Structure formats: C-alpha cells, structure tokens
Amino acid sequence: MNGRYGKVFKTHLFCTPTVVSCDQELNQFILQNEDKLFQCSYPKPIHGILGKSSMIVVVGDTHKRLRNLALTLVTTTKSKPSYLNDIESIAIHILSSWKDKSIVFFCEEARKFTFSVIVKQVLGLSPDEPQTSKILEDFLTFMKGLISFPLYIPGTSYAKAVKARARISFTVKSIMEERRRKHGEDSAKQQQKGDHFLDVLLSLTNLSEDEKVSFVLDSLLGGYETTSLLMSMAVFFLGQSPSALQQLKQEHEDIKAKRNKDEYYLSSEDYKQMEFTQNVINEALRCGNIVKFVHRKALKDVTFQGHLIPAGWKVLPVFSAVHLDSSLHDNALEFHPWRWENQSQMTCKKFTPFGGGSRLCPGFELAKVETAFFLHHLVLSFRWKQEGEDCPIAYPYVEFPRALPLEIEPILMESSL
C-alpha cells in the first residue's frame, strides 16, 4: 500500500493542513500518545450532529470518565445470561422471518437485528414497542446526515440529522423520566439492579442529563451501524470462501452437538469454543475496514523517525492501509481466516479495527459476541449465495449499494430454529 508519496505524507484535508499516516509504527505511536502528544479532533460539523457531550468527540478527563463508565457497563453486560439470551432470541426471531422468503437483503436484516439488540439492552425496549420504531426512524435520518455535506439549511440531510438527534434526545429523556417515576427518585439501589444501561445511568450522580442522553446515543450508534456492517462483511466474505464457510459450519455443528438438549440458549462457554468464528470475524474486520481512519491533531511539534508533525496540524492514522499492507500480511487482499490461528488480536499491532490506546472502542467485544451468535444460527439454518453483483464501497463509510441481496435456502433437516 505504498502510495505515490510514501506511507507518510502531508496534504490539506477538512480545511486544514494534514499529515496522513499509512505506517503501522506511526499509527501505533499516535494511538498510544492520546492526550499527551495528540488529541481527538473531529470536524466541527460532526460535533453539531453528535452533540458536545458525545464520548466520540469529548477529550481529556471528560472522555476518561465516560469511557470508564462504558467499560464498566460492557464488562457487566457481556457476562449476563440475560444479555446472551436476548441476542439469541432476537437472532432466532429475525431468521424465522426468512422462512417464506427466497431472497433477503442481508444489510437490512443485520440492521434490524443489531438495532433490536442495542435498544433492548440500553433502553429495555422490545422491537414491537411504538417508541422503538420512532427512535429507529429518527436514527436512520441521523445516520444519513452524519456523512452528509455540513450545510445547515432546511431540507438538507445535515439539517434533518440535527433535528432528528433533538427528537431522539427528547424521546430518551421521556423514557428516563418514565423510568424515574417507576423506580422512585431515591431508589438508586433498586435502579442498579436493573438489566439495562439506562437503569445504571439513572443511578449516577457524576453525569449531567446531557451526558446521560449523549451516552445513550453513543451506545445506539456504536451498537447499530458498525456491528451490522461487521455481520454483513462476514457473510459477504464467507460467500466467496466455501472452505471457510464449511469449517465455520462444522464448528457450530460441533457446538450444537455438545450442548445439553434441554439447553435452549447458547452460553458464554459455548462462545469460548467459537475459535474459528473469531478468526472469521477478525479477517472480515481486516479485509472490510469498517473504520478506515480516525481524526487526531498534534498538541505540540512532534518528530517521529524523521517526520515532523507541526503543532495544530490534523493527523489521520489510516488503519485500512496497514490492514491491506502486503509487507505486513501475506496475500493481504485475500480473505484467509486461518492467518489468525495462534494470533491474538489484542497483541497484534498491525491490526486496529477498533482503534487503540485510550480510545479503543469499549464495546468491541459485544460486537463480536453478537456477530458470532447470529452466525451460529445462520450457518445451521440456511444455505445462501449472493444474488447478483454487490461489493462494499466507502461512501465515505462502508456500505453495500444493493444492501447485499442473498438467495437463501433453509436447511430443513438441520435447522436450529
């Protein structure tokens, strides 16, 4: 991936002088020196949509406080049987709706799944509740505006997104007020026993109301779009690799065979057995590059291996360039899950699909659990092949233009549904 100007070069992007890094070592240096030499620096229009209290844009102590909360919630959530049961129940519900269909648009189905999971976990709402559909409608408008030209004129995608965020905020605040009335203003202990993020948020006194609302929106954003794209990438690449699909299916058949017939739900122990599934997920992340780069700026003049990065300049560490660098990954453009055997994602410096350093995505493990559980039931329940041409493109975020249409066929004798 050596570009015309080398792996590190200067240019002018987002209306500011910029250093672009496609170099693994410099990218790691940038990520590991957050708030020391570099700082998160997303364009101001993004702030206008996400809000000033969003964990994605805040820096310093505020970011640390919000991220620690996120880590606590994620750690608590992923160990709860109720969370794993919810994931599986929703996956089975989605796949059951395919039984009379010959073609499905997988990206749409994946979004239904991830939105249902995150809304249930964060707000305690089921997919069929009126508030859920209201939030989803506004959230789709919000997502379109997030990647639009930042022109605040009535009717533009950007203006619609700002208004949609305000409506989502109002809905979330209404749910919070309703939950407070249900629990009582002073029953913090009771609230902390709740199964959802919101119950814990309401019991906290060190967060403002705006920070709580922004935290909910960040959770919805992280748990909806990126997770559904990861699922779509995995299905897309598996469709092009029959050997990988066959090994994945065998792994899940073995897991199903070992389970007690009286056990309805997958467990955390079952998840630990999904070793090849993890390889498939890692390879889908490496090849798919859902997060291609992040925005940083230099807090002071920085010199790294002869490269000067002036204070105040924007810095873009490009993860996709490293992931597809043939000097770091053999046959880098090939989907080859076996390359991850005996490798740890967390210690692999050439693999940063969820960022790194103090801004490593706190919910990355939840995304992998959801993808693994959905794949379990998908490969045991259906055969599929892609209908027509559809490849992921960056626009500027990754998407499938045709929503990844699949021709599906139930596996009647072996169905896990």
C-alpha positions in Angstrom: 0.0 0.0 0.0 2.9 2.3 -0.6 1.3 5.4 -2.1 2.8 7.8 -4.6 4.1 9.9 -1.8 5.1 7.1 0.6 3.5 5.8 3.7 3.5 9.2 5.5 2.8 12.4 3.6 1.5 16.0 4.1 -1.7 17.2 2.4 -4.6 19.5 3.0 -7.9 17.9 4.2 -11.0 19.1 6.1 -9.9 22.7 5.5 -6.7 22.2 7.4 -3.1 21.1 6.8 -2.9 17.4 7.5 -0.4 14.5 7.9 -1.7 11.2 6.6 -0.1 8.1 8.0 -0.3 4.7 6.4 2.6 3.5 8.5 2.0 0.9 11.2 4.6 2.2 13.7 3.5 5.8 13.4 -0.2 4.8 13.7 0.6 3.0 16.9 2.6 5.9 18.2 -0.3 8.3 17.6 -2.8 6.0 19.3 -0.6 5.4 22.3 0.0 9.1 22.9 -3.6 10.3 23.2 -3.9 13.4 25.3 -0.1 13.6 25.5 1.1 14.5 22.0 -2.1 14.1 20.1 -5.8 14.7 20.7 -9.1 13.6 19.2 -10.1 16.2 16.6 -13.2 15.5 14.6 -14.6 18.2 12.2 -16.9 20.7 13.9 -20.0 19.7 11.9 -19.7 16.2 13.4 -20.0 17.9 16.9 -23.1 19.6 15.7 -24.8 16.2 15.0 -23.3 14.1 17.8 -23.6 16.8 20.4 -20.9 18.4 22.6 -21.1 15.7 25.3 -20.6 12.7 22.9 -17.9 10.3 24.0 -16.7 10.3 20.4 -15.8 14.0 20.4 -15.0 14.9 24.0 -11.4 14.8 25.2 -9.3 14.7 28.4 -10.9 13.9 31.8 -14.4 14.0 30.4 -13.6 11.3 27.9 -11.9 9.2 30.6 -14.9 9.5 32.9 -17.4 8.5 30.1 -15.2 5.7 28.8 -14.7 4.2 32.3 -18.5 4.1 32.6 -18.8 2.4 29.2 -16.2 -0.2 30.1 -18.0 -1.0 33.4 -21.3 -1.4 31.6 -19.8 -3.5 28.9 -18.0 -5.8 31.3 -21.1 -6.2 33.4 -23.3 -6.8 30.3 -21.3 -9.4 28.5 -21.3 -11.7 31.5 -25.1 -11.6 32.0 -27.0 -14.7 30.8 -30.0 -12.3 30.1 -27.8 -10.4 27.5 -26.7 -13.6 25.7 -30.3 -14.9 25.8 -31.6 -11.6 24.3 -29.1 -11.8 21.5 -30.0 -15.4 20.6 -33.8 -14.8 20.9 -33.6 -11.8 18.5 -31.4 -13.7 16.1 -33.8 -16.6 16.0 -36.7 -14.1 15.5 -35.0 -12.5 12.6 -34.1 -15.8 10.9 -37.6 -17.2 11.5 -39.0 -14.3 9.4 -37.0 -15.7 6.4 -38.8 -19.0 6.2 -41.1 -18.0 3.4 -38.6 -15.9 1.5 -36.2 -16.8 -1.3 -34.2 -13.6 -1.3 -33.3 -11.3 1.7 -31.3 -8.1 1.8 -28.8 -9.0 4.4 -27.7 -5.5 5.4 -31.3 -4.6 6.2 -31.8 -7.8 8.2 -28.5 -7.2 10.1 -29.6 -3.7 11.0 -32.9 -5.0 12.3 -31.0 -7.4 14.5 -28.4 -5.0 15.9 -30.9 -2.2 16.5 -33.2 -4.6 18.3 -30.4 -5.8 20.5 -29.0 -2.4 21.4 -32.4 -0.8 22.1 -33.3 -3.8 24.3 -30.0 -3.6 26.2 -29.7 0.2 26.6 -33.4 1.2 27.0 -35.1 -2.0 27.8 -37.5 -1.7 24.8 -38.7 -4.6 22.7 -38.7 -4.3 18.8 -42.5 -4.0 18.6 -42.9 -1.1 21.0 -44.0 2.2 19.4 -41.0 4.1 21.0 -38.6 1.7 19.3 -39.9 2.3 15.8 -39.9 6.1 16.5 -36.3 6.0 17.6 -35.3 3.9 14.6 -37.0 6.3 12.1 -35.2 9.2 13.6 -31.9 7.3 13.9 -31.9 6.4 10.1 -32.3 10.2 9.4 -29.5 10.9 11.9 -27.1 8.3 10.2 -27.7 9.8 6.7 -26.8 13.3 8.0 -23.7 12.1 9.7 -22.0 11.6 6.4 -23.6 14.5 4.5 -22.3 17.9 3.4 -22.4 20.0 6.6 -24.8 22.7 5.3 -27.5 23.7 7.9 -30.3 24.8 5.5 -33.8 23.4 6.0 -34.3 20.3 3.9 -30.7 19.3 3.7 -29.6 15.9 5.1 -27.4 17.7 7.7 -30.2 19.9 9.0 -32.6 16.9 9.1 -29.9 14.9 11.1 -29.5 17.7 13.7 -33.3 17.8 14.1 -33.5 14.0 14.3 -30.9 14.0 17.1 -33.0 16.5 19.0 -36.1 14.3 18.6 -34.2 11.2 19.7 -32.9 13.1 22.7 -36.4 14.2 23.6 -37.6 10.5 23.4 -34.7 9.3 25.5 -35.4 12.0 28.1 -39.0 10.9 28.2 -38.0 7.3 28.8 -35.7 8.4 31.5 -38.4 10.4 33.3 -40.8 7.5 33.0 -38.1 5.1 34.4 -37.5 7.5 37.3 -41.2 7.6 38.2 -41.3 3.8 38.0 -38.4 3.4 40.4 -38.8 6.4 42.6 -36.4 9.4 42.7 -34.3 8.0 45.6 -34.2 4.3 44.9 -30.7 4.2 43.4 -30.0 0.7 44.8 -33.1 -0.6 43.1 -32.1 1.0 39.8 -28.6 -0.5 39.8 -30.3 -3.9 39.9 -31.8 -3.3 36.5 -30.7 -5.3 33.5 -30.3 -2.2 31.2 -27.7 0.5 30.7 -30.4 3.1 31.5 -31.0 1.8 35.0 -27.4 2.2 35.9 -27.2 5.7 34.2 -30.1 7.0 36.2 -28.4 6.0 39.5 -25.2 8.0 38.7 -24.8 11.5 40.2 -21.5 12.4 38.4 -23.1 12.7 35.0 -25.2 15.6 33.7 -28.5 15.0 32.0 -27.0 15.9 28.6 -24.1 13.5 29.2 -26.5 10.7 30.0 -28.5 11.3 26.9 -25.3 11.5 24.8 -24.1 8.3 26.3 -27.3 6.6 25.2 -27.0 8.0 21.7 -23.3 6.9 21.5 -24.3 3.4 22.6 -27.0 3.2 19.9 -24.6 4.4 17.3 -21.8 2.0 18.2 -24.1 -1.0 18.6 -26.2 -0.4 15.5 -24.2 0.6 12.4 -20.7 -0.8 12.9 -21.9 -4.2 14.3 -24.4 -4.7 11.4 -21.6 -3.9 8.9 -19.3 -6.4 10.6 -22.0 -9.0 10.2 -22.5 -8.1 6.5 -18.8 -8.2 5.8 -18.5 -11.7 7.4 -21.4 -13.0 5.3 -20.1 -11.4 2.2 -16.6 -12.8 2.5 -17.8 -16.3 3.6 -19.9 -16.4 0.4 -16.6 -16.1 -1.5 -14.8 -18.8 0.6 -16.6 -22.2 0.6 -13.8 -23.8 2.6 -14.0 -21.1 5.4 -17.8 -21.4 5.4 -17.6 -25.2 5.7 -15.2 -25.1 8.6 -17.3 -22.4 10.3 -20.4 -24.6 9.9 -18.6 -27.6 11.3 -17.5 -25.7 14.3 -21.1 -24.7 15.1 -22.5 -28.2 14.4 -19.9 -29.5 16.9 -21.0 -26.8 19.5 -24.7 -27.7 19.0 -23.9 -31.5 19.3 -22.1 -31.0 22.6 -24.9 -28.9 24.2 -27.4 -30.5 26.5 -30.6 -31.0 24.6 -32.5 -29.3 27.4 -30.5 -26.1 27.0 -32.2 -23.6 24.8 -29.7 -20.8 24.9 -26.0 -20.6 24.0 -23.8 -19.8 26.9 -20.5 -17.9 27.5 -18.8 -21.3 27.5 -20.2 -22.0 24.0 -18.8 -18.7 22.9 -15.4 -19.6 24.1 -15.5 -22.6 21.8 -16.1 -20.5 18.7 -12.4 -20.2 17.9 -12.6 -20.3 14.1 -15.6 -18.0 14.3 -13.2 -15.4 15.9 -10.8 -15.9 13.0 -13.6 -15.3 10.5 -14.6 -12.1 12.4 -11.1 -10.8 12.6 -10.5 -11.4 8.9 -13.7 -9.7 8.0 -12.6 -6.7 10.0 -9.2 -6.7 8.4 -10.5 -7.0 4.8 -13.6 -4.9 5.3 -12.1 -2.0 7.2 -15.3 -0.6 8.6 -13.3 2.2 10.4 -10.8 3.3 7.9 -9.1 6.1 9.8 -9.6 8.4 12.8 -9.1 12.1 13.4 -6.4 13.5 15.6 -4.4 16.7 15.9 -0.9 17.4 17.2 -0.8 19.2 20.5 2.8 20.2 20.0 5.6 19.8 17.4 6.2 16.0 17.2 9.1 14.3 15.5 8.9 10.6 14.7 11.5 8.8 12.7 12.4 11.9 10.8 8.9 13.1 10.2 7.9 16.4 11.6 4.3 16.9 12.6 3.8 20.6 13.4 1.6 21.6 16.4 -2.0 22.2 15.5 -1.9 20.0 12.3 -4.5 17.3 11.8 -3.2 13.8 11.8 -5.1 10.9 10.1 -3.8 7.4 11.0 -5.2 5.2 8.2 -5.9 1.7 9.6 -7.1 0.3 6.2 -3.7 0.9 4.6 -2.0 -1.1 7.4 -4.5 -3.9 7.2 -4.0 -4.3 3.5 -0.2 -3.8 3.5 1.3 -6.8 1.8 4.6 -6.3 3.7 2.6 -7.0 7.0 0.0 -9.5 5.8 0.8 -12.3 3.4 -1.6 -12.1 0.4 -3.1 -9.1 2.0 -6.1 -8.8 -0.4 -7.2 -12.4 0.2 -9.8 -13.4 2.7 -7.9 -16.0 4.7 -9.2 -16.6 8.3 -6.6 -19.2 9.0 -4.0 -16.4 9.2 -5.3 -15.7 12.7 -4.6 -19.1 14.1 -2.4 -18.8 17.2 -2.5 -15.0 16.9 -4.1 -12.6 19.5 -6.0 -9.6 18.2 -5.2 -7.6 21.2 -1.4 -8.0 20.9 -1.3 -7.6 17.1 -0.1 -4.1 16.5 -0.8 -4.4 12.7 -4.5 -4.9 13.4 -6.5 -2.0 14.8 -10.1 -2.4 13.6 -11.5 -0.8 16.8 -8.8 1.9 17.2 -6.4 1.7 20.0 -4.9 3.3 23.1 -7.2 5.1 25.5 -9.9 5.5 22.8 -10.1 1.8 21.9 -13.8 1.1 21.3 -15.2 -0.1 24.6 -17.9 -2.2 23.0 -15.8 -4.2 20.5 -16.3 -7.5 22.4 -20.1 -7.1 22.4 -20.0 -6.6 18.6 -18.1 -9.9 18.2 -20.4 -11.8 20.5 -23.5 -10.6 18.6 -21.9 -11.5 15.3 -20.8 -14.9 16.5 -24.2 -15.8 17.9 -26.0 -14.7 14.7 -23.6 -16.7 12.5 -24.2 -19.8 14.7 -27.9 -19.9 13.8 -27.4 -18.6 10.2 -25.0 -21.4 9.2 -27.0 -24.1 10.9 -30.3 -22.8 9.4 -29.6 -21.6 5.8 -27.6 -22.0 2.7 -27.0 -18.9 0.8 -25.4 -17.3 -2.3 -25.2 -13.7 -3.3 -27.8 -12.6 -5.8 -26.1 -10.5 -8.5 -23.2 -8.2 -8.0 -22.8 -6.2 -4.8 -19.5 -5.2 -3.3 -18.8 -3.0 -0.3 -17.7 0.6 -1.1 -16.6 3.5 1.0 -19.1 6.4 0.7 -17.3 7.7 2.8 -18.3 5.0 5.3 -18.6 1.4 4.2 -21.9 0.3 2.7 -23.3 -2.2 0.2 -25.1 -0.3 -2.6 -27.7 -3.0 -3.0 -27.8 -4.0 0.7 -26.2 -7.4 -0.1 -29.1 -9.4 -1.6 -28.8 -13.2 -0.8 -30.7 -16.2 -2.3 -31.5 -18.4 0.7 -32.5 -22.0 1.2 -33.5 -23.5 4.5 -31.5 -26.4 5.9 -34.7 -28.3 6.8 -33.2 -31.3 8.5 -30.6 -29.5 10.5 -32.4 -26.3 11.3 -31.6 -24.7 14.6 -34.7 -22.6 14.6 
